[in-house]
Amino acid sequence: MALATAGSLWVPFDWLVRADDLAPLFWPPVGMAGWLFQAAWVPQHLMAASCVVTAMLLLTRYAQRRSLTLILTLALVIVAGFESSTFVGGVTFAIAGLIAAPILLAATDPARRLRFTAGLALAALLVVCLIAPFVLDQLATVKARGGGAPIVVSHYDVFGELLPRAIRRVLDVPAYWLIILPIELPAAYIGGAIGLAVVLRSALPRPEKLVFAVLACLAGAGLVVSWLLVSTLGDNNDLGLRSIIPAEVVLIVSTAAAVAAGLANIPRRAVIATIALVGLGLSLPDTAKMIHDNVAGRQRPDGKAFAQSPELWAEVRRYTPPAVRVANNPLFVKDVTPWPVNISWALLANRSSCFAGLDLALAFAPLPPERREAISAQFLRVFAGEGTPEDVHDMAAKYGCDAALVVPTDKAWDNDPFAASPDYRLAEARDGRWRIYVRR
């Protein structure tokens, strides 16, 4: 538990060099982080990582004991991991499974290998049948977005533009292992790797050693995927940033087991414990900062408007049935979140949105980049009070906006394009608070 709370070393590193920003020497660290940070930001990927670790343990159990219940459970756990995160439960697990398969097959008695293979084939068939609708939908979405392959081979960028590109490309390759991982996983990376290596060379009983071997395959797959594969569907490399989570889980547990009781060799245990505790101690400033930010939050200029928005959306629901699509400013209370997202609508509206903002459209809408940008510009133009009658008509006729919401923070409050539109009528106007329009 203590090792899982470890932050990164970027904060003490900044203190050491007396710089708030290490650019242009390094690229800004975005998203690559330990378990605690990942738990706050991407719980879906964390759930997928838990499923992946469980699936690897079930594979090991099945290699030792045949059971139809195990096969059915394995298939369901794999599906749950995949549908929680394609990157973690799909890409990373598939690579780890391919690496571990020969090890599991070699550990199976020769007379039972055919049955073992048949059981895995049955599990694979069940997985394919259950995830097929999900995969087809994802492929259709990727095709509709355009932009080429969703995943490409490219190493993790470490050094910034201070260094010439040719030198960066060479140094980035070892820097991932020698700089990024020790900084981002200071309490578990080195200690966990040593612990796995020592256990795999130890005289543990065969079943226990097989478990460690399979988990080592998972940890290695997660680290290599994060190092060499890049997802191109968004602004961030989510594949690289999230595929490392299963490796983090394995390394944390390996470090803890080695320190607690897993190794008979006392000097090695002391080395691992020293590395882990020093890393944990140096990461405390970042850990404290994360916990403080998660508990205390951050005061934002739009915080007051956000606090009043439950009443606003309750009124919208009063005038609209559940199936309607509501148009409101995609940048409404944009300062509440680190990135501009229409969080008020997302959390409180209980109504669909015509266009909830560029970031959410990037995640959920099967649109090519040019079309996505054009629609975003059109909605922003309307709520900035610069929309034309044609823009408002498009919202009603083309985008199916059954209702529209204007608030005082919108520039459209003083230059309201919905007021004169033949497509909308005013349902309610609350002085100085909101105007709700519905389609005629």
C-alpha positions, 0 to 999 in steps of 0.5 A: 500500500505504501509503495503504491502511493509513491509519486514521481521524482520530478518535484525534488528534481525541480528543486535540485536544479531550481527550475519550475520547468525543465524544458527544453531539456526534457519534454514535460511529463504528461500522464506517465506516472505511478499507481496513485496518479493513475487511480485519480485520472484513469480508473478505467485503465486501472480496472483493466490492469487489475483484470489483466493481472488476474487473467495472467494468474488464471492462465497459470492456474489453468496450466496446473489444473484443468477446469471448465470453470477456470476457462469460463472465468478467464474468458469473462475476465479478459473481456472485462479488461478489454472493454474497460481499456482496449489499450491495457486489456487488449494490446498489452494483454495480447502481447503479454499472453503471446510471450507467456504462452510458450512458458505455460506450454513448456510447464504443462505435462506433455500428455496434457498439452493438447487439452491445455491448448484446446482449453485456451482455444475455447477461451479465445473463441468465447472472448472473440464472440463477446467482444466482437460488437465492441471491436466492430464499433471501435473499428468503424469509429476509427475509420470514420475519424480518418487519420491513418493507423491508430497505433504506430511504432515510435519510441517514447520521447524523453529529451526536448528540443534543446538537443538536435533531433538526431542526437535525441533519437539516439539518447531517447532509447536508453533514456526511457529505461535510465531516466523516465522509469526511475523518476516515475516509479522510484519506489518499485521499478529498480527494486521490483526488477531485482526482486523478479530476477532473484526469484526467477533464479531461486529454488522456489517450488515450480508452481510458484516460480511459474507465477512469477515468470508469467507476471514478469512477462506481463511487466515486460510487455507493459514496459515495452509497449509504453516504450515503443508503441504510440496511439494516434487517436488523441492529443496524448499517447494514451497507449504508452501512458496507460499500458505501463499500469500492469507493469506498475502493479507487478513491480509494486507487489514484487518489491513488497514481497521481496522486502517482506519475506520473499527472499531468503538472501538477507543482503539482497533483501536489504538492497531492495528495501533500501532502494524502495524506501529511498525512492519512496522517501524522495517521492513524498513531495509529489505524493503530498502534492497529489493528495492535497490537490485531490482532497482540497481541489483548486479554486477556479474563477468558474467555481461559483457558476459550477456550484449553482449549475445543479439548479440550472440543469434541473430547470432544463430537465423540466422543459425537456424530455429525457431523449433530447439533445441540448446545446450549451456553450462547450466552454461553460465553466471551462476553468473548473477542470485542468483542460477545457471540458464541459464538466457541468453538462457531463456531471449534472445535465442528465441530457445528451449534448449536441456538441459537448466540446472538442475534447469530448468529441475527440474521445467519443465522436466518429468524426474526421479532424477537419469536421470536428474542428469545423463543428467546434468553431461553429458552436463556439461562434454561436455562444460567443454572440457571433453566430449567424442565423444559418449557424443557429438553423444548423443547430436545430436542423442538422445537429438535432439540438432540441433545446439551447441554454444561454447563461450570463458568462456566454457572450451570447447573453448580450447578443443572443442569436436564439432570440430571433431564430424562427427555430426556437422559442423561449421556454424560461428566462431567469433574470441574470441566471439563464435562458432556456430555449426549445425547438418550435 
